[in-house]
Amino acid sequence: MKIRVKRIFKYTFDNITNYELLPGEYEVGRQIDENAAHLAMQFGAAVIIPEAKKKKVTKKAPENKVLKVKRTK
């Protein structure tokens, strides 16, 4: 899951160390902690980036294909 941080977000977990998220896109679990991402979304500083769904590619016949015309009566 990815999130986009809209503005600087400062938070703390242990009441001693202050952490800061700068604006940008982050991968949850790899770049930032899940709890930090949840806090940022809860306070309105971040939004979830929706995953792009892959479209199924269908092959089309070429448009310049020559066809025989049926004879009319």
N, C-alpha and C positions, 0 to 999 in steps of 0.2 A: 504494500500500500504506500502511496506517496501523498505527501501533504504540501501545500503551498502556504508559507508564512507571509502574511500581508504586511506586518509591521514588527518592530523589535519587541520581543516577548521575554521578560525576565521572570525567572521562577526559582524556587528552592525546595529541596526535599528534606534536608537534614537540619534546617535552621542555622546552618553555619556557612555553607558555600552557596553563592548565588551563581546561577547559570543564565545564559542569554542565547536566544535564538535570533539570528539575523534574518531579514527578508530573503526569501528564495525557496527552492524546492528541495525537499528532504525525503529520503527513503526511510520509512519507519522500520526499526529493528536493526538496520545497518548503520545509518548515520546518526539517528537520535533514538532515544529510549521511547518505548510505547507509552509510559506514564507521562512523559513530557509532551508527546504528541496529543494525548488525550486532554491534558490541561490546556494546551494552546487552542485546541478546537473548542473546549468548554468556555473559554474566556473570549472567543471570537477573534483571536489573532491568526488563526489558520483555517484552511478549508481542505477537504479531500480532493485530490485530482482523480477524476474518473478514469478507469482503465479503458484504453482504446480496444474495441473489439475488432478482430480481424475479419474482413469481408471475404466471402467466398468468391473466387474469380471464376466467371463463366466465360467460355470461349464463344466468340461470335463468328459467323461466316463473314468473309470479306464482302464489302459492298460492291466491288467492281467485278463480281463473278458473272460470267456470261451464261445466260439461260436460253434454252430453246423456247420460242414462242409457239403456243399451240395454234393450230390452224382453226379459224372460225368458219362457220357454215356460210 
